[in-house]
């Protein structure tokens, strides 16, 4: 049967992934991250903005599972809602930068030489600016906001996807099936999106999975420095910033804000490495 081989190949990759313990652990943490962020209103025990002054700076109790901050707000509920900000930045930032990087990378690899040189110069120029320095310059001009964090994330992550796409496109550009398609009069757009894109998207998705914790950390870092999400909006970065100021009175806001960052980083890193081992046999451990 013609469909048996693709089906068996997909099944083999699924079995290989399920045997990877770190990959399964990463998948569990990733699902936990998405579930806690999307369904934060269901899991939260309090309104993240509700103040309870008599209970301020308390440790974990039956009513406040992760204690309270300096205004008596429930830290556990604020961490859950902070995950929604992290998910928003990661989902929008990574998807938009991946899409733009994919298109620019294919144009650089398939287009004329002058366009390739121009786009490479643009990519190198962007990569030469450290993310925090670029964010400081943008904040000085526009002021801190979540939209600014998204813009900085998108601009600074596009070159990575574009360069990977360009390299893969150059490797495919002179293959027989692409040359045959061109000889039949296929347009540049058809060749890129019907034949080249399906062959380069796989590595990009793996890179995207491993970039999510980087993006989340960038957002948390900028918010911690006061350059991103501003109080009273709940964000892991603002929770850490506020917790740092009261760490001598109670360490729980810092702990509660730091643990999700660590778990999210581990989850997406383990998942990305497992996907890489499954879909790129050349990089599989032990080979």
NULOLO-502534 format. One record per residue (C-alpha): residue number from 0; residue in one letter; x, y, z. Coordinates in steps of 0.1 Angstrom, whole numbers, plus 5000, padded with zeros to 4 digits. Layout:
[NUM; "a"; [X; Y; Z]]
...
***
This chain:
[0; "x"; [5000; 5000; 5000]]
[1; "x"; [5014; 5035; 4991]]
[2; "x"; [5004; 5050; 5025]]
[3; "x"; [5020; 5024; 5047]]
[4; "x"; [5055; 5038; 5046]]
[5; "x"; [5046; 5074; 5056]]
[6; "x"; [5024; 5060; 5083]]
[7; "x"; [5051; 5037; 5097]]
[8; "x"; [5076; 5065; 5096]]
[9; "x"; [5053; 5088; 5116]]
[10; "x"; [5047; 5059; 5140]]
[11; "x"; [5084; 5053; 5144]]
[12; "x"; [5091; 5089; 5152]]
[13; "x"; [5062; 5090; 5177]]
[14; "x"; [5076; 5059; 5194]]
[15; "x"; [5111; 5074; 5194]]
[16; "x"; [5098; 5106; 5210]]
[17; "x"; [5078; 5087; 5237]]
[18; "x"; [5109; 5068; 5247]]
[19; "x"; [5127; 5100; 5253]]
[20; "x"; [5121; 5107; 5290]]
[21; "x"; [5133; 5142; 5290]]
[22; "x"; [5112; 5149; 5259]]
[23; "x"; [5081; 5136; 5277]]
[24; "x"; [5089; 5156; 5308]]
[25; "x"; [5093; 5187; 5286]]
[26; "x"; [5060; 5180; 5269]]
[27; "x"; [5043; 5177; 5304]]
[28; "x"; [5058; 5211; 5315]]
[29; "x"; [5048; 5228; 5282]]
[30; "x"; [5012; 5215; 5285]]
[31; "x"; [5012; 5227; 5321]]
[32; "x"; [5024; 5261; 5310]]
[33; "x"; [4997; 5265; 5283]]
[34; "x"; [4970; 5251; 5306]]
[35; "x"; [4978; 5273; 5336]]
[36; "x"; [4980; 5304; 5314]]
[37; "x"; [4949; 5298; 5292]]
[38; "x"; [4927; 5287; 5321]]
[39; "x"; [4942; 5310; 5348]]
[40; "x"; [4907; 5324; 5358]]
[41; "x"; [4896; 5288; 5366]]
[42; "x"; [4927; 5279; 5386]]
[43; "x"; [4932; 5312; 5404]]
[44; "x"; [4920; 5313; 5440]]
[45; "x"; [4918; 5351; 5442]]
[46; "x"; [4915; 5382; 5420]]
[47; "x"; [4952; 5390; 5412]]
[48; "x"; [4945; 5427; 5419]]
[49; "x"; [4925; 5423; 5451]]
[50; "x"; [4944; 5438; 5481]]
[51; "x"; [4942; 5423; 5516]]
[52; "x"; [4963; 5446; 5538]]
[53; "x"; [4959; 5426; 5570]]
[54; "x"; [4974; 5395; 5552]]
[55; "x"; [5003; 5414; 5535]]
[56; "x"; [5037; 5397; 5534]]
[57; "x"; [5023; 5364; 5547]]
[58; "x"; [5038; 5330; 5539]]
[59; "x"; [5019; 5301; 5523]]
[60; "x"; [4986; 5294; 5540]]
[61; "x"; [4955; 5275; 5532]]
[62; "x"; [4940; 5307; 5518]]
[63; "x"; [4971; 5320; 5500]]
[64; "x"; [4990; 5290; 5486]]
[65; "x"; [5021; 5310; 5477]]
[66; "x"; [5018; 5338; 5503]]
[67; "x"; [5010; 5375; 5496]]
[68; "x"; [5030; 5405; 5485]]
[69; "x"; [5034; 5439; 5501]]
[70; "x"; [4998; 5449; 5492]]
[71; "x"; [4983; 5416; 5504]]
[72; "x"; [4976; 5404; 5468]]
[73; "x"; [4976; 5366; 5463]]
[74; "x"; [5010; 5356; 5448]]
[75; "x"; [4998; 5323; 5434]]
[76; "x"; [4970; 5340; 5414]]
[77; "x"; [4993; 5367; 5402]]
[78; "x"; [5018; 5341; 5389]]
[79; "x"; [4990; 5324; 5370]]
[80; "x"; [4979; 5356; 5353]]
[81; "x"; [5016; 5365; 5347]]
[82; "x"; [5018; 5333; 5327]]
[83; "x"; [4991; 5348; 5304]]
[84; "x"; [5015; 5377; 5296]]
[85; "x"; [5044; 5353; 5290]]
[86; "x"; [5022; 5332; 5267]]
[87; "x"; [5010; 5362; 5248]]
[88; "x"; [5045; 5375; 5242]]
[89; "x"; [5058; 5340; 5233]]
[90; "x"; [5030; 5331; 5210]]
[91; "x"; [5028; 5364; 5191]]
[92; "x"; [5065; 5371; 5191]]
[93; "x"; [5077; 5337; 5180]]
[94; "x"; [5050; 5331; 5154]]
[95; "x"; [5053; 5366; 5138]]
[96; "x"; [5091; 5365; 5138]]
[97; "x"; [5091; 5329; 5124]]
[98; "x"; [5067; 5339; 5095]]
[99; "x"; [5087; 5370; 5086]]
[100; "x"; [5120; 5352; 5090]]
[101; "x"; [5108; 5323; 5068]]
[102; "x"; [5097; 5346; 5039]]
[103; "x"; [5129; 5368; 5041]]
[104; "x"; [5151; 5337; 5044]]
[105; "x"; [5136; 5321; 5013]]
[106; "x"; [5139; 5353; 4993]]
[107; "x"; [5175; 5356; 5004]]
[108; "x"; [5184; 5321; 4994]]
[109; "x"; [5164; 5319; 4962]]
[110; "x"; [5165; 5354; 4949]]
[111; "x"; [5193; 5373; 4931]]
[112; "x"; [5227; 5378; 4946]]
[113; "x"; [5222; 5415; 4954]]
[114; "x"; [5190; 5408; 4974]]
[115; "x"; [5209; 5381; 4993]]
[116; "x"; [5237; 5405; 5002]]
[117; "x"; [5212; 5432; 5012]]
[118; "x"; [5192; 5410; 5035]]
[119; "x"; [5223; 5395; 5050]]
[120; "x"; [5235; 5430; 5058]]
[121; "x"; [5202; 5437; 5074]]
[122; "x"; [5203; 5405; 5095]]
[123; "x"; [5238; 5412; 5107]]
[124; "x"; [5230; 5448; 5116]]
[125; "x"; [5200; 5437; 5137]]
[126; "x"; [5220; 5409; 5154]]
[127; "x"; [5248; 5434; 5163]]
[128; "x"; [5225; 5452; 5187]]
[129; "x"; [5221; 5435; 5222]]
[130; "x"; [5184; 5430; 5230]]
[131; "x"; [5186; 5450; 5262]]
[132; "x"; [5204; 5479; 5246]]
[133; "x"; [5178; 5480; 5218]]
[134; "x"; [5150; 5479; 5244]]
[135; "x"; [5165; 5508; 5264]]
[136; "x"; [5167; 5529; 5232]]
[137; "x"; [5131; 5521; 5223]]
[138; "x"; [5118; 5528; 5258]]
[139; "x"; [5136; 5562; 5258]]
[140; "x"; [5118; 5571; 5226]]
[141; "x"; [5084; 5555; 5231]]
[142; "x"; [5080; 5546; 5268]]
[143; "x"; [5075; 5511; 5283]]
[144; "x"; [5046; 5489; 5272]]
[145; "x"; [5038; 5453; 5263]]
[146; "x"; [5036; 5462; 5226]]
[147; "x"; [5071; 5475; 5228]]
[148; "x"; [5083; 5442; 5243]]
[149; "x"; [5066; 5424; 5215]]
[150; "x"; [5083; 5446; 5189]]
[151; "x"; [5117; 5442; 5204]]
[152; "x"; [5112; 5404; 5206]]
[153; "x"; [5101; 5402; 5170]]
[154; "x"; [5128; 5424; 5156]]
[155; "x"; [5157; 5406; 5175]]
[156; "x"; [5146; 5371; 5167]]
[157; "x"; [5138; 5374; 5130]]
[158; "x"; [5175; 5371; 5119]]
[159; "x"; [5179; 5336; 5135]]
[160; "x"; [5149; 5321; 5115]]
[161; "x"; [5159; 5340; 5083]]
[162; "x"; [5195; 5327; 5083]]
[163; "x"; [5184; 5291; 5090]]
[164; "x"; [5158; 5293; 5062]]
[165; "x"; [5184; 5309; 5038]]
[166; "x"; [5209; 5281; 5044]]
[167; "x"; [5182; 5254; 5037]]
[168; "x"; [5169; 5272; 5007]]
[169; "x"; [5204; 5275; 4992]]
[170; "x"; [5208; 5237; 4996]]
[171; "x"; [5175; 5231; 4978]]
[172; "x"; [5178; 5257; 4951]]
[173; "x"; [5197; 5236; 4926]]
[174; "x"; [5182; 5202; 4933]]
[175; "x"; [5166; 5183; 4905]]
[176; "x"; [5130; 5187; 4915]]
[177; "x"; [5133; 5225; 4919]]
[178; "x"; [5151; 5228; 4885]]
[179; "x"; [5123; 5207; 4869]]
[180; "x"; [5097; 5229; 4884]]
[181; "x"; [5114; 5260; 4871]]
[182; "x"; [5118; 5245; 4836]]
[183; "x"; [5080; 5240; 4835]]
[184; "x"; [5075; 5277; 4840]]
[185; "x"; [5066; 5277; 4877]]
[186; "x"; [5066; 5312; 4893]]
[187; "x"; [5089; 5322; 4920]]
[188; "x"; [5061; 5323; 4946]]
[189; "x"; [5048; 5289; 4936]]
[190; "x"; [5083; 5273; 4939]]
[191; "x"; [5090; 5289; 4972]]
[192; "x"; [5057; 5282; 4990]]
[193; "x"; [5048; 5249; 4973]]
[194; "x"; [5081; 5231; 4972]]
[195; "x"; [5108; 5249; 4993]]
[196; "x"; [5088; 5259; 5023]]
[197; "x"; [5076; 5224; 5033]]
[198; "x"; [5112; 5212; 5033]]
[199; "x"; [5126; 5240; 5055]]
[200; "x"; [5097; 5245; 5080]]
[201; "x"; [5106; 5215; 5102]]
[202; "x"; [5139; 5228; 5116]]
[203; "x"; [5123; 5262; 5121]]
[204; "x"; [5096; 5247; 5143]]
[205; "x"; [5123; 5230; 5164]]
[206; "x"; [5141; 5263; 5167]]
[207; "x"; [5109; 5281; 5176]]
[208; "x"; [5103; 5256; 5204]]
[209; "x"; [5137; 5263; 5219]]
[210; "x"; [5132; 5301; 5214]]
[211; "x"; [5101; 5303; 5235]]
[212; "x"; [5119; 5303; 5269]]
[213; "x"; [5143; 5329; 5255]]
[214; "x"; [5114; 5351; 5246]]
[215; "x"; [5097; 5345; 5279]]
[216; "x"; [5130; 5354; 5297]]
[217; "x"; [5134; 5386; 5276]]
[218; "x"; [5099; 5397; 5286]]
[219; "x"; [5105; 5389; 5323]]
[220; "x"; [5139; 5406; 5322]]
[221; "x"; [5125; 5438; 5306]]
[222; "x"; [5096; 5439; 5330]]
[223; "x"; [5119; 5433; 5360]]
[224; "x"; [5139; 5464; 5348]]
[225; "x"; [5107; 5484; 5344]]
[226; "x"; [5110; 5485; 5306]]
[227; "x"; [5081; 5461; 5298]]
[228; "x"; [5049; 5454; 5315]]
[229; "x"; [5041; 5479; 5342]]
[230; "x"; [5024; 5474; 5375]]
[231; "x"; [4997; 5466; 5385]]
[232; "x"; [4996; 5441; 5356]]
[233; "x"; [5007; 5407; 5368]]
[234; "x"; [5039; 5395; 5350]]
[235; "x"; [5066; 5372; 5362]]
[236; "x"; [5091; 5400; 5357]]
[237; "x"; [5071; 5425; 5378]]
[238; "x"; [5065; 5399; 5405]]
[239; "x"; [5102; 5393; 5407]]
[240; "x"; [5108; 5431; 5408]]
[241; "x"; [5083; 5436; 5436]]
[242; "x"; [5095; 5405; 5455]]
[243; "x"; [5131; 5417; 5453]]
[244; "x"; [5122; 5448; 5472]]
[245; "x"; [5107; 5429; 5501]]
[246; "x"; [5129; 5398; 5500]]
[247; "x"; [5141; 5405; 5536]]
[248; "x"; [5105; 5404; 5548]]
[249; "x"; [5093; 5374; 5528]]
[250; "x"; [5110; 5354; 5500]]
[251; "x"; [5079; 5338; 5486]]
[252; "x"; [5071; 5363; 5458]]
[253; "x"; [5106; 5358; 5444]]
[254; "x"; [5103; 5320; 5447]]
[255; "x"; [5069; 5320; 5432]]
[256; "x"; [5079; 5343; 5403]]
[257; "x"; [5112; 5324; 5396]]
[258; "x"; [5100; 5288; 5396]]
[259; "x"; [5077; 5292; 5366]]
[260; "x"; [5105; 5307; 5346]]
[261; "x"; [5128; 5278; 5354]]
[262; "x"; [5101; 5252; 5347]]
[263; "x"; [5091; 5269; 5314]]
[264; "x"; [5128; 5271; 5303]]
[265; "x"; [5134; 5234; 5311]]
[266; "x"; [5101; 5223; 5295]]
[267; "x"; [5107; 5239; 5261]]
[268; "x"; [5144; 5231; 5261]]
[269; "x"; [5137; 5194; 5267]]
[270; "x"; [5109; 5194; 5242]]
[271; "x"; [5130; 5211; 5215]]
[272; "x"; [5160; 5188; 5220]]
[273; "x"; [5137; 5157; 5218]]
[274; "x"; [5121; 5170; 5186]]
[275; "x"; [5156; 5176; 5172]]
[276; "x"; [5167; 5141; 5180]]
[277; "x"; [5136; 5127; 5164]]
[278; "x"; [5134; 5148; 5132]]
[279; "x"; [5172; 5153; 5126]]
[280; "x"; [5189; 5119; 5128]]
[281; "x"; [5223; 5135; 5121]]
[282; "x"; [5222; 5153; 5155]]
[283; "x"; [5207; 5123; 5174]]
[284; "x"; [5226; 5115; 5205]]
[285; "x"; [5249; 5085; 5202]]
[286; "x"; [5252; 5087; 5164]]
***
